[in-house]
Amino acid sequence: MAMASVSPQNSVPKVPVFLLFWNVSRLGIPKYEWWSEALHGVSYVGPGTHFSNNVAGATSFPQVILTAASFNTSLFEAIGKVVSTEARAMYNVGLAGLTFWSPNINIFRDPRWGRGQETPGEDPLLSSKYGSCYVKGLQQRDDGDTEKLKVAACCKHYTAYDLDNWKGSDRYHFNAVVTKQDMDDTFQPPFKSCVIDGNVASVMCSYNQVNGKPTCADADLLSGVIRGEWNLNGYIVTDCDSIDVFYNSQNYTKTPEEAAAAAILAGVDLNCGSFLGQHTEAAVKGGLVDEHAIDIAVSNNFATLMRLGFFDGDPSKQLYGKLGPKDVCTAENQELAREAARQGIVLLKNTAGSLPLSPTAIKNLAVIGPNANVTKTMIGNYEGAPCKYTTPLQGLAASVATTYLPGCSNVACSTAQVDDAKKLAAAADATVLVMGADLSIEAESRDRVDVLLPGQQQLLITAVANVSCGPVILVIMSGGGMDVSFARTNDKITSILWVGYPGEAGGAAMADIIFGYYNPNPSNGYPGRTYRFYTGETVYSFGDGLSYSQFTHELIQAPRLVYVPLEESHVCHSSECQSVLASEQACQNSTFDMLLRVKNVGAISGSHTVFLFSSPPAVHNSPHKHLVGFEKVSLNAQTGRHVRFKVDICKDLSVVDELGSKKVALGEYVLHVGSLKHFLSVRI
C-alpha cells in the first residue's frame, strides 16, 4: 500500500494506492518492494530480492518437509536465524528487502498436493512448532528488543488451502467446505501459534474460498480472528492477485470497486498486485469504504516498516549495519544446511548387513537413477541461488569409487535404460538407486493424481535389484510420499531412504547416512496422510523411521487418574457427560508430568525423537490418535537420560467438538511413547 498523495481537509480524499512498492519523495517515503521470499533460504522468487556478482548465492537449506522431519525445534529456529542474517546482509548492499513472505504452514493433508513440499507436513502440532520457531529465528533481534524486527516473516496461506490444480479443480475456483470442528482442530492451529507464539509480523490470505467466501474478503477470518482473537501485531497481505481472482474468477462481487472495498473492510492491509491501486479510489468516492479504513491499513504497514528500522536512516549505523557479502554462505551456514539434511533424512528399511556401507569394503559402487546427479532438484521450489551444490553422486564419490548411469533421461522415465543399468549393478559391490520426483512432477499449480513412482522407475528399480550381488539402497527424493510397497517387500532391495529435497548439501548428507558417518534419527516424520484420522492400511506411517542404534523407553512417572474440577452445580454432576467445556475453572491445575527414561541400547551414538501421542475417548468424532509433544535427544551408546513431558489436559489432551468448542473428553485415554502404552482416566 502506498500513500500516493495526501488530501486537503473537506475535499474528495486522494486515497493511498495499494501497491507492492512505495516511492513518495515529497513525503520522504523511499521506494520499497514488499515481496521477498525465504522459505528455506533467501530466494530469488519475488521482485524484492536479487543475486549479483556481489552476492552470487545464499545458503539453501533443505525443503521444509525434510527439515520438519527432524522434529528439532532448535534447528527450525537456527535455520531462521541464519536466513535472516543473510537477508540483512543482502539488504545492506541493496539486494533484498526486509519483509519475507515465509513460512508456508498449510496442513499437508494429501501427499499428491504439489506444494506439500513447502510445508511442515500433516500434523497440526508439528506445523505449529515449526512455524513459530522459524518465525522467531527470522524476526528476533540479538539485542533482545521485542518491539523491533530483524526481518518480518509472514505465515501463509490462510486458510484451508491445500489444492492447486487437481482433476479440473484449481485454487482460483476452489471452495473449501470446512466444518467448525475441522477448522479449529486442523487448519487454524498453525496460524494461531504463528501469531500468538511466534509473534509473526504478517499473515497472507489465500486464493480459495472457505464455505463460500473468499478468505481475503472474510472479515470474520481476518479482522475477527487474526487481528481480534489473536491480536496480530503487523499487517495482512493478499496472495498475489487474490482480489482480482475473487472478482474475475469467482465472481464474488458485481464490480471491482465492491471487491476492493470487501477486501479492505475484511482487514486486508496490503495487496500483492495492482487491483487495489486501480480501484480503491473509486470505491471511496462511491461510498463503499471510508478513509478511516484506509488509514488503519496504512498504519499497519508503516508500523511494520518502523519496527524494521526502515526509516531510521543509514543502515550501516543500525544493529545489523555491518553485515555484508562476507556473512552470506559462510562455512558455518553451509554446514548447518548439511546438518539439517542429515537430521531430516528418514531410513525406512534396513536389512541386516546393508547400511551403513563400509567405505573400505566397497571397491565399486553403482550409482543409478534420474536424481543421482541432480543439482537444482535438491532445493525444491521457492528456492534461491545456492552457495554451491553437492550432488548425490559427488557425495558418494567422495568416499568410494563409483560408476554412474542416470537410468532415465528425466524423472518422468518414459523409457528406462534397463539393460545398461543391470550391467552396471551386476558388476558392483553395492548399488544406490536415486529415484523420485522433481518440480516437473510436483510443484505449485501441479498436483499429482497418484502416489506411484513416475514412468518406468519401478521397472528399473526391480530389474537392477534382481541382478545385484551386494546391498541395494533405494533413495527416494520427493516432497510428497511415494508408494514404495513393492520395494518394502522385495528382499533384494535391502534399504530404503527418503531424503525429501535435501538442499544444496543434500548429496553430502546422503553419503553421511549411507556410510555411517551420521546415525539417522529413528523417529523421523515420513510424510503420510492425516494419520490422526486415517484408519486404512499404510506402507509407512507418520513418524516411522529406523536408526543404526536401538532405543528403549521406560515409564518412570505418570498418573493413572486425573480429575477435572467443576463447580458443585455443574450439570455433569447430576447427569452423564461425555465431555466438559475446557473452561477457565476446568483448566485450573490441569497439568501433570509424564517422566520417561530413554536409553540407547545400541553400539553407536545417535539421536532419537521421543513422541508422545494420545488416543482420546471416542467422542465428538475426535482423532483416533494425535501428537501431544516431542523431544529430540542425543545419546551415546549404552547411555540414557530422563525426558519429561508436561501435559496440560486442556491444551494437550482436549478435542474440538462439532461446533468448534474445545472440550475435555471424559473417560479412558491411552498415552503412547513408541511401543509403551500408559492408560489414563480423566474424570470429574
C-alpha positions as CSV (number, residue, x, y, z in Angstrom):
1,M,0.0,0.0,0.0
2,A,1.5,3.4,-0.9
3,M,0.5,6.8,0.2
4,A,0.2,8.4,-3.3
5,S,-1.0,11.7,-2.1
6,V,-2.5,13.5,1.0
7,S,-5.9,15.0,0.7
8,P,-6.8,18.5,1.9
9,Q,-9.4,18.6,4.6
10,N,-13.1,18.6,3.4
11,S,-12.1,17.6,-0.2
12,V,-12.6,14.3,-2.0
13,P,-9.8,12.1,-0.5
14,K,-6.9,11.2,-2.7
15,V,-6.6,7.7,-1.2
16,P,-3.5,5.5,-0.9
17,V,-2.6,3.3,-3.8
18,F,-2.3,-0.3,-2.6
19,L,0.8,-1.5,-4.4
20,L,3.8,-3.6,-3.5
21,F,6.2,-0.6,-3.7
22,W,6.3,2.9,-2.3
23,N,8.0,5.9,-3.6
24,V,6.6,9.2,-2.4
25,S,9.5,11.6,-2.4
26,R,7.6,14.7,-1.3
27,L,6.7,12.8,1.9
28,G,10.2,11.4,2.4
29,I,9.0,7.9,1.8
30,P,11.6,6.0,-0.3
31,K,10.8,3.2,-2.7
32,Y,10.2,-0.2,-1.0
33,E,9.4,-3.5,-2.6
34,W,7.4,-5.7,-0.1
35,W,7.6,-9.1,-1.8
36,S,10.6,-11.2,-0.9
37,E,10.6,-15.0,-0.1
38,A,12.7,-17.0,2.4
39,L,11.0,-20.4,2.5
40,H,14.3,-22.3,3.1
41,G,16.9,-19.7,2.4
42,V,16.9,-16.3,0.8
43,S,15.0,-16.8,-2.5
44,Y,15.1,-15.1,-5.9
45,V,11.3,-15.6,-6.1
46,G,9.6,-12.2,-5.8
47,P,10.9,-8.9,-7.1
48,G,12.4,-7.8,-3.7
49,T,15.5,-10.0,-3.8
50,H,18.2,-10.4,-6.4
51,F,21.6,-12.1,-6.7
52,S,24.6,-10.5,-8.3
53,N,28.3,-10.8,-8.6
54,N,28.5,-9.2,-5.2
55,V,26.3,-11.9,-3.6
56,A,26.0,-14.8,-6.1
57,G,24.2,-17.2,-3.8
58,A,22.8,-17.7,-0.3
59,T,22.6,-20.8,1.9
60,S,19.9,-23.2,0.5
61,F,18.6,-25.3,3.3
62,P,16.5,-28.5,2.7
63,Q,13.0,-28.0,1.6
64,V,10.7,-27.5,4.6
65,I,9.1,-31.0,4.6
66,L,12.5,-32.6,5.2
67,T,13.7,-30.1,7.9
68,A,10.4,-30.6,9.7
69,A,11.1,-34.4,9.7
70,S,14.0,-33.7,12.1
71,F,11.5,-32.8,14.8
72,N,14.1,-30.5,16.1
73,T,12.7,-27.1,17.2
74,S,16.1,-25.6,17.9
75,L,17.1,-26.5,14.4
76,F,14.0,-24.7,13.0
77,E,14.9,-21.5,14.8
78,A,18.6,-21.8,14.0
79,I,17.8,-22.0,10.3
80,G,15.6,-19.0,10.6
81,K,18.4,-17.1,12.3
82,V,20.9,-17.8,9.5
83,V,18.4,-16.9,6.8
84,S,17.6,-13.6,8.4
85,T,21.3,-12.8,8.9
86,E,22.0,-13.5,5.2
87,A,18.8,-11.4,4.3
88,R,20.0,-8.5,6.3
89,A,23.5,-8.8,4.7
90,M,21.9,-8.7,1.3
91,Y,19.6,-5.8,2.3
92,N,22.7,-3.7,3.2
93,V,24.0,-4.0,-0.3
94,G,20.7,-3.3,-2.0
95,L,19.9,-6.9,-3.0
96,A,17.0,-7.8,-0.7
97,G,14.0,-6.4,1.2
98,L,13.1,-6.8,4.9
99,T,9.6,-8.4,4.5
100,F,9.8,-12.1,3.7
101,W,6.6,-14.0,2.8
102,S,7.5,-17.2,4.6
103,P,6.8,-19.8,6.1
104,N,4.1,-21.9,4.4
105,I,2.3,-23.6,7.3
106,N,-0.7,-25.1,5.5
107,I,-1.6,-28.7,6.5
108,F,-0.3,-31.3,4.0
109,R,-3.5,-33.5,4.1
110,D,-2.9,-35.3,0.8
111,P,0.5,-36.5,-0.5
112,R,-0.5,-35.6,-4.1
113,W,-0.6,-31.9,-3.3
114,G,2.2,-30.2,-5.3
115,R,3.0,-27.6,-2.7
116,G,3.2,-30.1,0.2
117,Q,7.0,-30.0,0.0
118,E,6.9,-26.3,1.2
119,T,5.0,-27.2,4.4
120,P,6.0,-28.9,7.7
121,G,3.6,-31.8,6.9
122,E,0.3,-33.2,8.1
123,D,0.4,-32.7,11.8
124,P,-1.1,-29.5,13.3
125,L,1.3,-29.6,16.4
126,L,4.4,-30.1,14.3
127,S,3.3,-27.4,11.9
128,S,2.6,-25.0,14.8
129,K,6.0,-25.7,16.3
130,Y,7.8,-25.3,13.0
131,G,6.0,-22.1,12.1
132,S,6.5,-20.3,15.4
133,C,10.2,-21.4,15.8
134,Y,11.1,-20.5,12.2
135,V,9.4,-17.1,12.6
136,K,11.3,-16.5,15.9
137,G,14.6,-17.3,14.1
138,L,13.7,-14.8,11.3
139,Q,12.4,-12.0,13.4
140,Q,14.0,-11.9,16.8
141,R,16.9,-9.5,17.2
142,D,20.1,-10.2,19.0
143,D,19.7,-7.2,21.3
144,G,16.6,-8.6,22.8
145,D,14.4,-5.7,21.7
146,T,11.0,-7.4,21.2
147,E,9.4,-4.3,19.7
148,K,11.8,-4.3,16.7
149,L,12.3,-6.9,14.0
150,K,15.4,-8.3,12.4
151,V,13.2,-9.2,9.3
152,A,9.5,-9.5,9.1
153,A,8.1,-13.0,8.4
154,C,4.7,-13.9,7.0
155,C,2.7,-17.1,7.7
156,K,0.7,-18.3,4.7
157,H,-1.7,-19.3,3.1
158,Y,-4.6,-18.5,5.4
159,T,-6.6,-20.8,5.4
160,A,-7.8,-24.4,4.5
161,Y,-5.6,-24.2,1.4
162,D,-4.2,-27.5,0.1
163,L,-5.2,-27.8,-3.5
164,D,-3.5,-26.2,-6.6
165,N,-4.6,-28.0,-9.7
166,W,-6.2,-31.4,-9.4
167,K,-8.6,-33.1,-11.9
168,G,-10.2,-29.9,-13.1
169,S,-10.3,-28.2,-9.7
170,D,-7.8,-25.3,-9.2
171,R,-7.0,-23.0,-6.3
172,Y,-8.6,-20.0,-8.0
173,H,-12.1,-21.5,-8.0
174,F,-11.9,-24.0,-5.1
175,N,-14.4,-23.6,-2.3
176,A,-13.1,-25.5,0.8
177,V,-16.2,-26.6,2.7
178,V,-14.9,-26.9,6.3
179,T,-16.8,-27.7,9.5
180,K,-16.1,-25.5,12.5
181,Q,-14.6,-28.6,14.1
182,D,-12.1,-29.2,11.3
183,M,-11.3,-25.5,11.1
184,D,-10.3,-25.2,14.8
185,D,-8.8,-28.7,15.1
186,T,-6.8,-29.0,11.9
187,F,-6.4,-25.9,9.8
188,Q,-6.2,-23.0,12.3
189,P,-3.7,-24.2,15.0
190,P,-0.6,-23.5,13.0
191,F,-1.7,-19.9,12.2
192,K,-2.8,-19.3,15.7
193,S,0.6,-20.5,17.0
194,C,2.4,-18.4,14.4
195,V,0.6,-15.2,15.6
196,I,0.5,-15.9,19.3
197,D,3.6,-17.9,20.0
198,G,5.8,-16.6,17.1
199,N,4.5,-13.0,17.1
200,V,4.7,-13.1,13.3
201,A,4.5,-9.7,11.6
202,S,2.2,-10.7,8.8
203,V,-0.4,-13.3,7.6
204,M,-1.2,-13.9,4.0
205,C,-4.8,-14.8,3.0
206,S,-5.2,-17.4,0.3
207,Y,-6.9,-17.7,-3.1
208,N,-9.5,-20.2,-2.2
209,Q,-12.9,-19.7,-0.6
210,V,-13.9,-21.2,2.7
211,N,-17.5,-22.1,3.0
212,G,-18.4,-19.9,0.1
213,K,-16.5,-16.7,1.0
214,P,-13.0,-15.7,-0.3
215,T,-10.6,-15.7,2.6
216,C,-9.3,-12.2,1.5
217,A,-12.9,-10.9,1.8
218,D,-13.8,-12.7,5.0
219,A,-14.0,-10.2,7.9
220,D,-14.6,-13.0,10.4
221,L,-11.4,-14.8,9.5
222,L,-9.2,-11.6,9.1
223,S,-10.3,-8.8,11.4
224,G,-12.3,-11.2,13.6
225,V,-9.8,-14.0,14.2
226,I,-6.3,-12.9,13.1
227,R,-6.4,-9.3,14.5
228,G,-9.3,-9.7,17.0
229,E,-8.8,-13.0,18.8
230,W,-5.1,-13.5,18.1
231,N,-4.0,-9.8,18.3
232,L,-1.7,-9.8,15.2
233,N,0.9,-7.1,15.6
234,G,1.5,-6.4,11.9
235,Y,-0.2,-6.5,8.5
236,I,-2.4,-8.8,6.5
237,V,-1.4,-9.2,2.8
238,T,-3.2,-11.0,0.0
239,D,-1.7,-13.8,-2.0
240,C,-0.8,-12.3,-5.4
241,D,-3.8,-11.1,-7.3
242,S,-6.2,-12.7,-4.9
243,I,-8.7,-9.8,-5.0
244,D,-8.6,-9.9,-8.8
245,V,-9.2,-13.7,-8.5
246,F,-12.3,-13.4,-6.3
247,Y,-13.7,-10.7,-8.6
248,N,-12.9,-12.0,-12.0
249,S,-12.7,-15.8,-11.4
250,Q,-15.0,-16.4,-8.5
251,N,-17.5,-13.6,-9.4
252,Y,-17.9,-12.8,-5.7
253,T,-18.7,-9.2,-6.3
254,K,-20.5,-7.4,-9.1
255,T,-18.0,-4.6,-9.5
256,P,-14.2,-4.2,-9.0
257,E,-14.9,-1.3,-6.5
258,E,-17.1,-3.7,-4.4
259,A,-14.2,-6.2,-4.5
260,A,-11.7,-3.6,-3.3
261,A,-14.0,-2.4,-0.5
262,A,-14.7,-6.0,0.6
263,A,-11.0,-6.8,1.0
264,I,-10.2,-3.6,2.9
265,L,-13.2,-3.9,5.2
266,A,-12.4,-7.5,5.8
267,G,-8.9,-6.5,7.1
268,V,-6.6,-6.6,4.2
269,D,-3.7,-4.1,4.6
270,L,-1.6,-4.8,1.6
271,N,-2.4,-6.1,-1.9
272,C,0.1,-8.2,-3.8
273,G,-0.9,-6.9,-7.2
274,S,-2.4,-3.8,-8.8
275,F,-6.1,-4.3,-8.1
276,L,-6.5,-2.0,-5.1
277,G,-4.2,0.5,-6.8
278,Q,-6.7,0.6,-9.7
279,H,-10.0,0.5,-7.8
280,T,-9.7,1.8,-4.3
281,E,-10.2,5.5,-5.0
282,A,-13.4,4.8,-6.9
283,A,-14.6,2.6,-4.0
284,V,-14.0,5.5,-1.6
285,K,-15.7,8.0,-3.9
286,G,-18.6,5.6,-4.3
287,G,-19.1,5.4,-0.6
288,L,-18.2,1.7,-0.4
289,V,-15.4,2.2,2.1
290,D,-14.3,5.2,4.1
291,E,-11.0,6.8,4.5
292,H,-10.7,5.6,8.1
293,A,-10.4,2.0,6.9
294,I,-7.6,3.1,4.6
295,D,-5.8,4.9,7.4
296,I,-5.9,1.7,9.5
297,A,-4.3,-0.3,6.7
298,V,-1.7,2.3,6.1
299,S,-0.8,2.4,9.8
300,N,-0.4,-1.4,10.0
301,N,2.0,-1.3,7.1
302,F,4.0,1.7,8.2
303,A,4.3,0.3,11.7
304,T,5.9,-2.9,10.4
305,L,8.5,-0.9,8.5
306,M,9.2,1.2,11.5
307,R,9.8,-1.9,13.6
308,L,12.3,-3.0,10.9
309,G,14.2,0.3,11.2
310,F,13.4,1.2,7.6
311,F,13.0,4.9,8.4
312,D,16.0,5.0,10.9
313,G,18.5,6.4,8.4
314,D,21.8,5.0,7.4
315,P,21.5,1.1,7.7
316,S,25.3,0.9,8.4
317,K,24.7,2.6,11.8
318,Q,22.0,0.2,12.9
319,L,22.3,-3.1,14.7
320,Y,22.9,-5.2,11.6
321,G,24.5,-2.5,9.6
322,K,27.9,-4.1,9.4
323,L,26.6,-7.3,7.8
324,G,27.6,-7.8,4.1
325,P,28.6,-10.3,1.5
326,K,31.2,-11.9,3.8
327,D,28.3,-13.0,6.1
328,V,26.5,-14.9,3.3
329,C,27.4,-18.6,2.6
330,T,29.8,-18.8,5.5
331,A,31.3,-22.2,6.2
332,E,29.2,-22.4,9.4
333,N,26.0,-21.7,7.5
334,Q,26.7,-24.3,4.8
335,E,27.5,-26.9,7.5
336,L,24.1,-26.1,9.1
337,A,22.4,-26.9,5.7
338,R,24.2,-30.2,5.7
339,E,23.3,-31.0,9.3
340,A,19.7,-30.1,8.6
341,A,19.5,-32.6,5.8
342,R,21.2,-35.3,7.9
343,Q,18.7,-34.8,10.7
344,G,15.7,-34.9,8.4
345,I,16.6,-37.9,6.2
346,V,14.5,-41.0,7.1
347,L,15.7,-44.6,7.0
348,L,12.6,-46.6,6.2
349,K,14.0,-50.1,5.6
350,N,17.4,-51.6,6.5
351,T,18.1,-55.3,6.2
352,A,20.9,-56.6,8.4
353,G,24.2,-56.2,6.7
354,S,23.1,-53.5,4.4
355,L,23.6,-50.0,5.8
356,P,25.9,-48.4,6.8
357,L,28.1,-49.3,3.9
358,S,31.8,-49.7,4.6
359,P,33.9,-47.2,2.6
360,T,36.9,-49.6,2.8
361,A,35.0,-52.7,1.8
362,I,33.2,-51.2,-1.2
363,K,35.5,-51.0,-4.2
364,N,32.9,-50.2,-6.8
365,L,29.6,-48.5,-6.0
366,A,27.0,-48.3,-8.8
367,V,25.0,-45.1,-8.6
368,I,21.9,-45.2,-10.8
369,G,18.8,-43.0,-11.3
370,P,17.5,-39.8,-12.7
371,N,18.1,-38.0,-9.4
372,A,21.6,-39.4,-8.8
373,N,23.5,-36.4,-10.1
374,V,20.9,-33.6,-9.9
375,T,21.6,-30.1,-8.6
376,K,18.5,-27.8,-8.7
377,T,16.1,-30.7,-8.0
378,M,17.6,-30.9,-4.5
379,I,16.5,-27.4,-3.5
380,G,12.8,-27.7,-4.5
381,N,10.7,-24.6,-5.1
382,Y,10.7,-21.1,-3.7
383,E,14.5,-21.5,-4.0
384,G,17.4,-19.1,-4.3
385,A,20.8,-19.4,-5.9
386,P,22.7,-21.7,-3.6
387,C,26.2,-21.3,-2.3
388,K,27.2,-24.5,-4.1
389,Y,25.9,-27.9,-4.8
390,T,27.0,-31.4,-3.7
391,T,25.0,-33.9,-5.8
392,P,24.3,-37.4,-4.6
393,L,26.9,-38.8,-6.9
394,Q,29.5,-36.3,-5.7
395,G,28.7,-37.1,-2.1
396,L,29.1,-40.8,-2.6
397,A,32.2,-40.5,-4.8
398,A,34.0,-38.6,-2.1
399,S,34.2,-41.9,-0.2
400,V,34.4,-44.7,-2.7
401,A,34.9,-45.4,-6.4
402,T,31.7,-45.1,-8.3
403,T,30.2,-45.9,-11.7
404,Y,27.2,-43.8,-12.8
405,L,24.2,-44.1,-15.1
406,P,21.1,-41.9,-15.0
407,G,18.9,-44.9,-16.0
408,C,16.2,-42.5,-17.4
409,S,16.5,-39.2,-19.3
410,N,14.5,-37.5,-16.5
411,V,12.2,-38.4,-13.6
412,A,9.3,-39.0,-15.9
413,C,11.3,-42.0,-17.0
414,S,9.2,-42.8,-20.1
415,T,12.0,-45.3,-21.3
416,A,14.3,-46.8,-18.8
417,Q,17.9,-47.9,-19.7
418,V,17.3,-51.3,-18.1
419,D,20.0,-53.3,-19.8
420,D,22.8,-50.8,-19.2
421,A,21.7,-50.4,-15.6
422,K,21.7,-54.1,-15.0
423,K,25.2,-54.4,-16.3
424,L,26.4,-51.6,-14.1
425,A,24.8,-53.1,-11.0
426,A,25.9,-56.7,-11.6
427,A,29.5,-55.6,-11.6
428,A,29.3,-53.5,-8.4
429,D,29.8,-54.4,-4.8
430,A,26.7,-52.3,-3.9
431,T,24.1,-50.2,-5.7
432,V,22.5,-46.9,-4.8
433,L,19.3,-46.0,-6.8
434,V,18.3,-42.3,-6.5
435,M,14.8,-42.0,-7.8
436,G,11.7,-40.0,-7.1
437,A,10.3,-36.7,-8.4
438,D,11.2,-33.1,-9.2
439,L,9.2,-29.9,-9.9
440,S,8.0,-31.3,-13.2
441,I,6.0,-33.9,-11.2
442,E,5.0,-31.9,-8.1
443,A,5.0,-28.1,-7.7
444,E,2.9,-25.0,-7.3
445,S,-0.1,-25.4,-9.7
446,R,1.0,-29.0,-10.3
447,D,-0.7,-31.7,-8.1
448,R,-0.3,-35.4,-8.7
449,V,-3.1,-37.8,-9.5
450,D,-1.5,-40.8,-7.8
451,V,1.4,-41.7,-5.4
452,L,3.2,-44.0,-7.8
453,L,6.8,-43.6,-8.9
454,P,6.7,-41.9,-12.3
455,G,7.0,-43.8,-15.6
456,Q,9.3,-46.9,-15.6
457,Q,11.1,-46.1,-12.4
458,Q,9.7,-49.1,-10.6
459,L,10.6,-51.3,-13.5
460,L,14.2,-50.0,-13.4
461,I,14.5,-50.4,-9.7
462,T,13.2,-54.0,-9.7
463,A,15.4,-55.0,-12.7
464,V,18.5,-53.6,-11.1
465,A,17.8,-55.2,-7.7
466,N,17.3,-58.6,-9.3
467,V,20.8,-58.8,-10.7
468,S,22.7,-57.0,-7.9
469,C,25.0,-59.1,-5.8
470,G,25.5,-56.7,-2.9
471,P,23.3,-54.3,-1.0
472,V,20.7,-52.3,-2.9
473,I,19.9,-48.9,-1.4
474,L,16.8,-47.2,-2.8
475,V,16.8,-43.4,-2.2
476,I,13.5,-41.5,-2.8
477,M,13.9,-37.8,-3.5
478,S,10.5,-36.2,-3.3
479,G,8.3,-33.8,-1.4
480,G,5.1,-35.9,-1.2
481,G,5.0,-39.5,-0.2
482,M,5.5,-42.3,-2.8
483,D,4.1,-45.8,-2.8
484,V,7.2,-47.9,-2.3
485,S,5.4,-51.0,-1.0
486,F,7.0,-53.0,-3.8
487,A,10.4,-52.2,-2.5
488,R,9.5,-52.7,1.1
489,T,8.5,-56.3,0.3
490,N,11.4,-57.0,-2.1
491,D,14.2,-58.8,-0.2
492,K,16.7,-57.8,-2.9
493,I,16.1,-54.1,-2.0
494,T,18.0,-54.1,1.3
495,S,17.5,-50.4,2.4
496,I,15.2,-47.5,1.6
497,L,15.9,-43.9,2.4
498,W,13.6,-40.9,1.9
499,V,15.6,-37.7,1.5
500,G,12.9,-35.1,0.6
501,Y,14.5,-32.3,-1.4
502,P,17.7,-32.1,0.8
503,G,19.1,-28.7,-0.1
504,E,22.4,-27.6,-1.5
505,A,24.4,-30.1,0.6
506,G,21.9,-33.0,0.0
507,G,24.4,-35.3,-1.7
508,A,26.9,-34.9,1.2
509,A,24.2,-35.5,3.8
510,M,23.0,-38.7,1.9
511,A,26.6,-40.0,1.9
512,D,27.0,-39.3,5.6
513,I,24.0,-41.5,6.3
514,I,24.8,-44.2,3.8
515,F,28.4,-44.6,5.0
516,G,27.5,-44.3,8.7
517,Y,29.3,-41.0,9.3
518,Y,25.9,-39.9,10.8
519,N,23.3,-42.1,12.5
520,P,19.8,-41.4,11.2
521,N,17.1,-40.4,13.6
522,P,14.9,-43.5,14.2
523,S,11.8,-41.4,14.8
524,N,11.6,-39.1,11.8
525,G,8.5,-37.9,10.1
526,Y,8.0,-39.7,6.8
527,P,5.1,-37.7,5.1
528,G,1.9,-39.6,5.4
529,R,-1.8,-38.9,5.0
530,T,-3.5,-37.4,8.0
531,Y,-2.6,-40.2,10.4
532,R,-4.9,-38.6,13.0
533,F,-8.0,-39.9,11.2
534,Y,-6.8,-42.4,8.6
535,T,-7.6,-46.0,9.6
536,G,-6.7,-47.8,6.4
537,E,-3.5,-49.8,5.6
538,T,-0.3,-47.8,5.4
539,V,3.1,-48.5,3.9
540,Y,4.9,-46.2,6.3
541,S,3.1,-44.1,9.0
542,F,3.7,-40.7,10.3
543,G,6.8,-40.7,12.5
544,D,8.2,-44.0,11.1
545,G,11.9,-44.3,10.7
546,L,14.9,-46.5,11.7
547,S,18.4,-45.9,13.1
548,Y,21.7,-47.7,13.3
549,S,21.1,-47.8,17.1
550,Q,18.2,-49.1,19.2
551,F,16.4,-47.0,21.8
552,T,14.1,-48.1,24.7
553,H,11.5,-46.2,26.7
554,E,10.7,-46.8,30.3
555,L,7.9,-45.1,32.2
556,I,9.1,-43.6,35.5
557,Q,6.2,-41.4,36.5
558,A,2.7,-40.6,35.3
559,P,-0.8,-40.6,37.0
560,R,-3.4,-43.1,36.2
561,L,-6.3,-40.9,37.2
562,V,-6.8,-37.1,37.0
563,Y,-9.9,-35.1,37.9
564,V,-11.3,-32.1,36.1
565,P,-12.6,-29.6,38.7
566,L,-16.1,-28.4,38.2
567,E,-18.4,-26.2,40.4
568,E,-20.9,-28.2,42.5
569,S,-23.9,-27.0,40.5
570,H,-22.4,-28.2,37.2
571,V,-24.9,-30.4,35.2
572,C,-22.3,-33.2,34.8
573,H,-22.5,-33.9,38.5
574,S,-26.2,-35.0,38.1
575,S,-26.2,-36.4,34.6
576,E,-23.7,-38.4,32.5
577,C,-21.5,-36.3,30.3
578,Q,-19.1,-37.4,27.5
579,S,-17.0,-34.3,27.8
580,V,-16.8,-30.9,29.6
581,L,-16.0,-27.5,28.2
582,A,-12.3,-26.6,28.6
583,S,-13.3,-23.6,30.7
584,E,-11.1,-21.5,32.9
585,Q,-12.3,-23.3,36.0
586,A,-12.0,-26.8,34.5
587,C,-8.5,-26.0,33.4
588,Q,-7.2,-24.9,36.8
589,N,-4.3,-27.0,37.9
590,S,-4.8,-29.2,34.9
591,T,-1.2,-30.2,34.2
592,F,0.7,-33.4,35.1
593,D,4.2,-34.7,34.5
594,M,5.0,-37.8,32.4
595,L,8.6,-38.8,33.1
596,L,10.4,-41.3,30.9
597,R,13.8,-42.8,30.8
598,V,15.1,-43.2,27.2
599,K,18.2,-45.4,26.6
600,N,20.4,-46.0,23.6
601,V,21.0,-49.8,23.8
602,G,22.9,-49.9,20.6
603,A,26.6,-49.9,19.9
604,I,26.9,-46.4,18.4
605,S,25.7,-42.9,19.5
606,G,22.7,-41.4,17.8
607,S,19.8,-39.0,18.1
608,H,16.2,-40.1,18.8
609,T,12.9,-38.2,18.8
610,V,10.6,-39.1,21.6
611,F,7.0,-38.8,20.5
612,L,4.1,-38.6,23.0
613,F,0.8,-39.5,21.3
614,S,-2.7,-39.5,22.8
615,S,-5.7,-41.7,21.9
616,P,-8.7,-40.0,23.5
617,P,-12.1,-41.5,24.2
618,A,-14.2,-41.9,21.1
619,V,-16.3,-38.8,21.3
620,H,-17.1,-35.8,19.0
621,N,-15.6,-37.6,16.0
622,S,-12.2,-36.9,17.6
623,P,-8.9,-38.1,16.1
624,H,-8.1,-41.7,17.0
625,K,-4.5,-40.5,17.7
626,H,-2.8,-37.2,17.9
627,L,0.6,-35.8,18.7
628,V,0.9,-34.3,22.2
629,G,4.6,-33.5,22.3
630,F,8.0,-34.4,21.1
631,E,11.6,-34.0,22.2
632,K,14.8,-34.8,20.4
633,V,17.6,-36.4,22.5
634,S,21.2,-37.3,21.6
635,L,22.6,-40.3,23.4
636,N,26.0,-42.1,23.4
637,A,25.9,-45.9,23.1
638,Q,24.6,-47.6,26.2
639,T,23.6,-44.4,27.9
640,G,20.2,-43.0,28.9
641,R,18.5,-39.9,30.1
642,H,15.2,-38.7,31.5
643,V,12.7,-37.0,29.3
644,R,9.9,-35.1,31.0
645,F,6.6,-34.1,29.2
646,K,4.4,-31.5,31.0
647,V,0.9,-32.4,29.8
648,D,-1.8,-29.9,30.1
649,I,-5.2,-31.7,30.0
650,C,-7.0,-28.7,28.4
651,K,-4.3,-27.7,26.0
652,D,-2.8,-31.1,25.0
653,L,-5.5,-33.7,25.5
654,S,-8.6,-31.7,24.6
655,V,-10.6,-32.3,21.5
656,V,-12.7,-30.0,19.4
657,D,-16.4,-30.8,19.2
658,E,-18.7,-30.5,16.2
659,L,-19.4,-26.8,17.0
660,G,-15.8,-25.9,17.3
661,S,-15.7,-25.7,21.1
662,K,-12.7,-27.1,22.9
663,K,-13.7,-30.0,25.2
664,V,-12.0,-32.3,27.7
665,A,-13.3,-35.8,26.9
666,L,-14.2,-37.9,30.0
667,G,-13.1,-41.5,30.1
668,E,-10.1,-43.6,29.2
669,Y,-7.1,-42.2,27.3
670,V,-4.1,-44.1,26.0
671,L,-0.8,-42.3,26.0
672,H,1.8,-43.8,23.6
673,V,5.6,-43.5,23.5
674,G,6.9,-45.9,21.0
675,S,5.6,-49.3,22.0
676,L,5.0,-48.2,25.5
677,K,1.3,-47.5,26.4
678,H,0.0,-45.8,29.5
679,F,-3.7,-45.8,30.4
680,L,-5.1,-42.6,31.9
681,S,-8.6,-42.0,33.2
682,V,-10.0,-38.4,33.2
683,R,-13.0,-37.9,35.5
684,I,-14.9,-35.1,37.2
